Amino acid sequence: MARLVEAEAEPLALVMAESDWCWETDALVLAESDRVRLCCSLAAAESESLSEAFWLSSFLETLIDVIWLAASDRLLVSASS
């Protein structure tokens, strides 16, 4: 409200108030842009981590299958000996 009263009193104050408003609006737009960029970066990092986790999970399952097969082969060999 103080800015409006000043703006009515002096035309220069109106320009300054409008300039402040534009600067604040620009700052908000830039902040939102930074927030979106950071969210996209985070989403990309999360996606990459999930992809690596999926690969590791698949590798672990394969490794467990190989261990079980090797163990059952050993049992067959020791049972036949």
N, CA, C and O atoms as CSV, one atom per row, in Angstrom:
chain,resi,resn,atom,element,x,y,z
A,1,MET,N,N,0.816,-1.192,0.000
A,1,MET,CA,C,0.000,0.000,0.000
A,1,MET,C,C,0.858,1.252,0.000
A,1,MET,O,O,0.492,2.256,-0.611
A,2,ALA,N,N,1.994,1.203,0.678
A,2,ALA,CA,C,2.874,2.370,0.739
A,2,ALA,C,C,3.372,2.718,-0.655
A,2,ALA,O,O,3.508,3.896,-0.984
A,3,ARG,N,N,3.643,1.730,-1.465
A,3,ARG,CA,C,4.104,1.992,-2.826
A,3,ARG,C,C,3.017,2.665,-3.651
A,3,ARG,O,O,3.308,3.544,-4.464
A,4,LEU,N,N,1.764,2.260,-3.449
A,4,LEU,CA,C,0.674,2.876,-4.201
A,4,LEU,C,C,0.512,4.342,-3.833
A,4,LEU,O,O,0.287,5.183,-4.703
A,5,VAL,N,N,0.624,4.645,-2.571
A,5,VAL,CA,C,0.503,6.041,-2.131
A,5,VAL,C,C,1.641,6.853,-2.722
A,5,VAL,O,O,1.427,7.965,-3.205
A,6,GLU,N,N,2.851,6.307,-2.688
A,6,GLU,CA,C,3.993,7.005,-3.263
A,6,GLU,C,C,3.811,7.160,-4.767
A,6,GLU,O,O,4.163,8.196,-5.331
A,7,ALA,N,N,3.275,6.157,-5.405
A,7,ALA,CA,C,3.092,6.209,-6.843
A,7,ALA,C,C,2.110,7.298,-7.238
A,7,ALA,O,O,2.289,7.946,-8.269
A,8,GLU,N,N,1.088,7.507,-6.442
A,8,GLU,CA,C,0.134,8.570,-6.736
A,8,GLU,C,C,0.787,9.932,-6.547
A,8,GLU,O,O,0.427,10.892,-7.228
A,9,ALA,N,N,1.729,10.022,-5.640
A,9,ALA,CA,C,2.368,11.302,-5.354
A,9,ALA,C,C,3.416,11.646,-6.410
A,9,ALA,O,O,3.527,12.811,-6.792
A,10,GLU,N,N,4.176,10.685,-6.884
A,10,GLU,CA,C,5.261,10.958,-7.825
A,10,GLU,C,C,5.241,9.957,-8.974
A,10,GLU,O,O,5.209,8.750,-8.736
A,11,PRO,N,N,5.259,10.436,-10.211
A,11,PRO,CA,C,5.293,9.517,-11.353
A,11,PRO,C,C,6.558,8.657,-11.368
A,11,PRO,O,O,6.520,7.506,-11.806
A,12,LEU,N,N,7.682,9.211,-10.891
A,12,LEU,CA,C,8.924,8.443,-10.849
A,12,LEU,C,C,8.792,7.239,-9.917
A,12,LEU,O,O,9.335,6.168,-10.189
A,13,ALA,N,N,8.068,7.428,-8.820
A,13,ALA,CA,C,7.862,6.329,-7.877
A,13,ALA,C,C,7.067,5.208,-8.531
A,13,ALA,O,O,7.301,4.032,-8.251
A,14,LEU,N,N,6.130,5.569,-9.402
A,14,LEU,CA,C,5.352,4.552,-10.118
A,14,LEU,C,C,6.269,3.715,-11.007
A,14,LEU,O,O,6.154,2.490,-11.049
A,15,VAL,N,N,7.172,4.378,-11.709
A,15,VAL,CA,C,8.119,3.668,-12.563
A,15,VAL,C,C,9.013,2.772,-11.717
A,15,VAL,O,O,9.282,1.632,-12.094
A,16,MET,N,N,9.472,3.276,-10.583
A,16,MET,CA,C,10.331,2.480,-9.705
A,16,MET,C,C,9.576,1.289,-9.134
A,16,MET,O,O,10.113,0.184,-9.058
A,17,ALA,N,N,8.324,1.518,-8.732
A,17,ALA,CA,C,7.519,0.419,-8.191
A,17,ALA,C,C,7.286,-0.641,-9.261
A,17,ALA,O,O,7.353,-1.839,-8.985
A,18,GLU,N,N,7.011,-0.190,-10.492
A,18,GLU,CA,C,6.813,-1.133,-11.588
A,18,GLU,C,C,8.116,-1.871,-11.894
A,18,GLU,O,O,8.107,-3.066,-12.189
A,19,SER,N,N,9.215,-1.161,-11.823
A,19,SER,CA,C,10.524,-1.776,-12.037
A,19,SER,C,C,10.800,-2.841,-10.978
A,19,SER,O,O,11.281,-3.927,-11.301
A,20,ASP,N,N,10.496,-2.533,-9.715
A,20,ASP,CA,C,10.665,-3.511,-8.636
A,20,ASP,C,C,9.791,-4.732,-8.882
A,20,ASP,O,O,10.225,-5.869,-8.699
A,21,TRP,N,N,8.556,-4.482,-9.299
A,21,TRP,CA,C,7.630,-5.581,-9.546
A,21,TRP,C,C,8.153,-6.459,-10.678
A,21,TRP,O,O,8.103,-7.686,-10.586
A,22,CYS,N,N,8.658,-5.834,-11.752
A,22,CYS,CA,C,9.200,-6.607,-12.877
A,22,CYS,C,C,10.411,-7.422,-12.430
A,22,CYS,O,O,10.564,-8.582,-12.813
A,23,TRP,N,N,11.270,-6.806,-11.616
A,23,TRP,CA,C,12.450,-7.518,-11.134
A,23,TRP,C,C,12.039,-8.710,-10.277
A,23,TRP,O,O,12.604,-9.796,-10.401
A,24,GLU,N,N,11.048,-8.499,-9.405
A,24,GLU,CA,C,10.579,-9.588,-8.544
A,24,GLU,C,C,9.945,-10.698,-9.380
A,24,GLU,O,O,10.146,-11.882,-9.110
A,25,THR,N,N,9.181,-10.306,-10.392
A,25,THR,CA,C,8.565,-11.300,-11.273
A,25,THR,C,C,9.634,-12.083,-12.026
A,25,THR,O,O,9.561,-13.308,-12.131
A,26,ASP,N,N,10.630,-11.366,-12.551
A,26,ASP,CA,C,11.733,-12.043,-13.244
A,26,ASP,C,C,12.459,-13.003,-12.307
A,26,ASP,O,O,12.819,-14.112,-12.699
A,27,ALA,N,N,12.668,-12.572,-11.077
A,27,ALA,CA,C,13.350,-13.429,-10.100
A,27,ALA,C,C,12.529,-14.688,-9.830
A,27,ALA,O,O,13.087,-15.778,-9.701
A,28,LEU,N,N,11.211,-14.542,-9.743
A,28,LEU,CA,C,10.351,-15.711,-9.526
A,28,LEU,C,C,10.401,-16.660,-10.721
A,28,LEU,O,O,10.459,-17.878,-10.553
A,29,VAL,N,N,10.380,-16.097,-11.919
A,29,VAL,CA,C,10.448,-16.928,-13.127
A,29,VAL,C,C,11.779,-17.673,-13.180
A,29,VAL,O,O,11.814,-18.863,-13.495
A,30,LEU,N,N,12.870,-16.978,-12.875
A,30,LEU,CA,C,14.182,-17.627,-12.867
A,30,LEU,C,C,14.269,-18.710,-11.790
A,30,LEU,O,O,14.839,-19.777,-12.017
A,31,ALA,N,N,13.706,-18.429,-10.629
A,31,ALA,CA,C,13.716,-19.421,-9.545
A,31,ALA,C,C,12.915,-20.657,-9.944
A,31,ALA,O,O,13.328,-21.784,-9.671
A,32,GLU,N,N,11.776,-20.445,-10.586
A,32,GLU,CA,C,10.960,-21.581,-11.038
A,32,GLU,C,C,11.700,-22.373,-12.115
A,32,GLU,O,O,11.654,-23.603,-12.134
A,33,SER,N,N,12.372,-21.666,-12.997
A,33,SER,CA,C,13.162,-22.328,-14.034
A,33,SER,C,C,14.271,-23.176,-13.410
A,33,SER,O,O,14.502,-24.310,-13.831
A,34,ASP,N,N,14.950,-22.629,-12.412
A,34,ASP,CA,C,15.990,-23.389,-11.709
A,34,ASP,C,C,15.404,-24.610,-11.012
A,34,ASP,O,O,16.007,-25.684,-11.015
A,35,ARG,N,N,14.227,-24.441,-10.415
A,35,ARG,CA,C,13.580,-25.556,-9.720
A,35,ARG,C,C,13.241,-26.678,-10.704
A,35,ARG,O,O,13.473,-27.854,-10.420
A,36,VAL,N,N,12.697,-26.308,-11.851
A,36,VAL,CA,C,12.343,-27.311,-12.865
A,36,VAL,C,C,13.598,-28.011,-13.377
A,36,VAL,O,O,13.607,-29.230,-13.547
A,37,ARG,N,N,14.661,-27.238,-13.623
A,37,ARG,CA,C,15.919,-27.821,-14.100
A,37,ARG,C,C,16.480,-28.806,-13.076
A,37,ARG,O,O,16.934,-29.893,-13.434
A,38,LEU,N,N,16.446,-28.420,-11.802
A,38,LEU,CA,C,16.951,-29.310,-10.752
A,38,LEU,C,C,16.095,-30.565,-10.622
A,38,LEU,O,O,16.615,-31.662,-10.414
A,39,CYS,N,N,14.779,-30.397,-10.745
A,39,CYS,CA,C,13.886,-31.570,-10.682
A,39,CYS,C,C,14.171,-32.527,-11.839
A,39,CYS,O,O,14.168,-33.745,-11.660
A,40,CYS,N,N,14.416,-31.968,-13.029
A,40,CYS,CA,C,14.733,-32.820,-14.186
A,40,CYS,C,C,16.063,-33.533,-13.979
A,40,CYS,O,O,16.203,-34.709,-14.316
A,41,SER,N,N,17.037,-32.820,-13.425
A,41,SER,CA,C,18.335,-33.442,-13.147
A,41,SER,C,C,18.178,-34.562,-12.128
A,41,SER,O,O,18.769,-35.632,-12.271
A,42,LEU,N,N,17.380,-34.307,-11.105
A,42,LEU,CA,C,17.143,-35.323,-10.082
A,42,LEU,C,C,16.430,-36.531,-10.680
A,42,LEU,O,O,16.771,-37.673,-10.373
A,43,ALA,N,N,15.440,-36.278,-11.535
A,43,ALA,CA,C,14.714,-37.379,-12.170
A,43,ALA,C,C,15.645,-38.205,-13.054
A,43,ALA,O,O,15.547,-39.432,-13.088
A,44,ALA,N,N,16.548,-37.533,-13.767
A,44,ALA,CA,C,17.499,-38.259,-14.619
A,44,ALA,C,C,18.447,-39.105,-13.771
A,44,ALA,O,O,18.730,-40.255,-14.108
A,45,ALA,N,N,18.932,-38.538,-12.679
A,45,ALA,CA,C,19.834,-39.288,-11.792
A,45,ALA,C,C,19.102,-40.472,-11.165
A,45,ALA,O,O,19.661,-41.562,-11.039
A,46,GLU,N,N,17.855,-40.252,-10.777
A,46,GLU,CA,C,17.064,-41.330,-10.183
A,46,GLU,C,C,16.818,-42.444,-11.205
A,46,GLU,O,O,16.909,-43.628,-10.881
A,47,SER,N,N,16.510,-42.051,-12.431
A,47,SER,CA,C,16.281,-43.036,-13.488
A,47,SER,C,C,17.542,-43.854,-13.753
A,47,SER,O,O,17.477,-45.071,-13.929
A,48,GLU,N,N,18.683,-43.179,-13.779
A,48,GLU,CA,C,19.954,-43.884,-13.985
A,48,GLU,C,C,20.237,-44.850,-12.834
A,48,GLU,O,O,20.688,-45.974,-13.055
A,49,SER,N,N,19.969,-44.407,-11.613
A,49,SER,CA,C,20.184,-45.273,-10.445
A,49,SER,C,C,19.273,-46.491,-10.492
A,49,SER,O,O,19.698,-47.607,-10.192
A,50,LEU,N,N,18.015,-46.272,-10.870
A,50,LEU,CA,C,17.082,-47.396,-10.969
A,50,LEU,C,C,17.518,-48.370,-12.056
A,50,LEU,O,O,17.391,-49.585,-11.900
A,51,SER,N,N,18.028,-47.834,-13.147
A,51,SER,CA,C,18.514,-48.695,-14.225
A,51,SER,C,C,19.689,-49.542,-13.744
A,51,SER,O,O,19.754,-50.740,-14.018
A,52,GLU,N,N,20.612,-48.912,-13.028
A,52,GLU,CA,C,21.747,-49.661,-12.478
A,52,GLU,C,C,21.282,-50.692,-11.456
A,52,GLU,O,O,21.799,-51.808,-11.414
A,53,ALA,N,N,20.315,-50.321,-10.640
A,53,ALA,CA,C,19.798,-51.252,-9.633
A,53,ALA,C,C,19.131,-52.447,-10.313
A,53,ALA,O,O,19.281,-53.582,-9.861
A,54,PHE,N,N,18.396,-52.198,-11.395
A,54,PHE,CA,C,17.751,-53.292,-12.122
A,54,PHE,C,C,18.805,-54.227,-12.710
A,54,PHE,O,O,18.671,-55.449,-12.639
A,55,TRP,N,N,19.863,-53.640,-13.296
A,55,TRP,CA,C,20.938,-54.450,-13.863
A,55,TRP,C,C,21.593,-55.296,-12.777
A,55,TRP,O,O,21.831,-56.486,-12.980
A,56,LEU,N,N,21.885,-54.693,-11.628
A,56,LEU,CA,C,22.506,-55.438,-10.528
A,56,LEU,C,C,21.586,-56.541,-10.016
A,56,LEU,O,O,22.041,-57.637,-9.689
A,57,SER,N,N,20.300,-56.247,-9.949
A,57,SER,CA,C,19.334,-57.250,-9.505
A,57,SER,C,C,19.299,-58.434,-10.474
A,57,SER,O,O,19.278,-59.589,-10.049
A,58,SER,N,N,19.293,-58.146,-11.761
A,58,SER,CA,C,19.296,-59.219,-12.766
A,58,SER,C,C,20.579,-60.032,-12.685
A,58,SER,O,O,20.554,-61.259,-12.780
A,59,PHE,N,N,21.699,-59.341,-12.511
A,59,PHE,CA,C,22.984,-60.024,-12.389
A,59,PHE,C,C,22.991,-60.926,-11.159
A,59,PHE,O,O,23.466,-62.060,-11.220
A,60,LEU,N,N,22.468,-60.425,-10.048
A,60,LEU,CA,C,22.427,-61.206,-8.811
A,60,LEU,C,C,21.556,-62.450,-8.981
A,60,LEU,O,O,21.924,-63.531,-8.522
A,61,GLU,N,N,20.410,-62.304,-9.634
A,61,GLU,CA,C,19.542,-63.462,-9.876
A,61,GLU,C,C,20.258,-64.513,-10.728
A,61,GLU,O,O,20.168,-65.710,-10.454
A,62,THR,N,N,20.966,-64.060,-11.755
A,62,THR,CA,C,21.722,-64.987,-12.611
A,62,THR,C,C,22.816,-65.683,-11.815
A,62,THR,O,O,23.018,-66.890,-11.946
A,63,LEU,N,N,23.510,-64.926,-11.000
A,63,LEU,CA,C,24.574,-65.487,-10.170
A,63,LEU,C,C,24.021,-66.532,-9.202
A,63,LEU,O,O,24.626,-67.587,-9.016
A,64,ILE,N,N,22.890,-66.246,-8.595
A,64,ILE,CA,C,22.260,-67.206,-7.677
A,64,ILE,C,C,21.870,-68.482,-8.425
A,64,ILE,O,O,22.064,-69.586,-7.918
A,65,ASP,N,N,21.317,-68.326,-9.637
A,65,ASP,CA,C,20.960,-69.505,-10.444
A,65,ASP,C,C,22.193,-70.352,-10.756
A,65,ASP,O,O,22.144,-71.580,-10.678
A,66,VAL,N,N,23.294,-69.693,-11.108
A,66,VAL,CA,C,24.536,-70.413,-11.419
A,66,VAL,C,C,25.044,-71.149,-10.187
A,66,VAL,O,O,25.484,-72.294,-10.285
A,67,ILE,N,N,24.987,-70.503,-9.033
A,67,ILE,CA,C,25.439,-71.141,-7.787
A,67,ILE,C,C,24.587,-72.365,-7.476
A,67,ILE,O,O,25.119,-73.413,-7.108
A,68,TRP,N,N,23.265,-72.242,-7.621
A,68,TRP,CA,C,22.390,-73.385,-7.362
A,68,TRP,C,C,22.669,-74.534,-8.332
A,68,TRP,O,O,22.701,-75.697,-7.932
A,69,LEU,N,N,22.869,-74.201,-9.603
A,69,LEU,CA,C,23.171,-75.254,-10.583
A,69,LEU,C,C,24.500,-75.934,-10.261
A,69,LEU,O,O,24.614,-77.158,-10.341
A,70,ALA,N,N,25.492,-75.143,-9.900
A,70,ALA,CA,C,26.797,-75.719,-9.548
A,70,ALA,C,C,26.674,-76.585,-8.302
A,70,ALA,O,O,27.289,-77.649,-8.224
A,71,ALA,N,N,25.889,-76.142,-7.333
A,71,ALA,CA,C,25.714,-76.923,-6.103
A,71,ALA,C,C,25.004,-78.240,-6.398
A,71,ALA,O,O,25.378,-79.280,-5.857
A,72,SER,N,N,23.987,-78.202,-7.249
A,72,SER,CA,C,23.272,-79.449,-7.563
A,72,SER,C,C,24.162,-80.394,-8.371
A,72,SER,O,O,24.086,-81.611,-8.202
A,73,ASP,N,N,25.009,-79.838,-9.253
A,73,ASP,CA,C,25.967,-80.686,-9.985
A,73,ASP,C,C,26.944,-81.343,-9.025
A,73,ASP,O,O,27.273,-82.518,-9.185
A,74,ARG,N,N,27.407,-80.606,-8.040
A,74,ARG,CA,C,28.330,-81.169,-7.039
A,74,ARG,C,C,27.657,-82.287,-6.256
A,74,ARG,O,O,28.274,-83.313,-5.967
A,75,LEU,N,N,26.387,-82.082,-5.916
A,75,LEU,CA,C,25.660,-83.129,-5.188
A,75,LEU,C,C,25.542,-84.395,-6.034
A,75,LEU,O,O,25.710,-85.503,-5.526
A,76,LEU,N,N,25.254,-84.229,-7.317
A,76,LEU,CA,C,25.148,-85.397,-8.199
A,76,LEU,C,C,26.488,-86.120,-8.324
A,76,LEU,O,O,26.538,-87.350,-8.304
A,77,VAL,N,N,27.561,-85.363,-8.453
A,77,VAL,CA,C,28.891,-85.961,-8.579
A,77,VAL,C,C,29.265,-86.685,-7.296
A,77,VAL,O,O,29.772,-87.806,-7.340
A,78,SER,N,N,29.017,-86.054,-6.149
A,78,SER,CA,C,29.377,-86.690,-4.872
A,78,SER,C,C,28.462,-87.877,-4.572
A,78,SER,O,O,28.897,-88.834,-3.930
A,79,ALA,N,N,27.218,-87.839,-5.016
A,79,ALA,CA,C,26.302,-88.962,-4.787
A,79,ALA,C,C,26.681,-90.159,-5.658
A,79,ALA,O,O,26.533,-91.306,-5.238
A,80,SER,N,N,27.164,-89.892,-6.858
A,80,SER,CA,C,27.525,-90.998,-7.747
A,80,SER,C,C,28.900,-91.578,-7.409
A,80,SER,O,O,29.230,-92.673,-7.865
A,81,SER,N,N,29.698,-90.872,-6.629
A,81,SER,CA,C,31.043,-91.383,-6.279
A,81,SER,C,C,31.005,-92.368,-5.197
A,81,SER,O,O,32.048,-92.884,-4.795
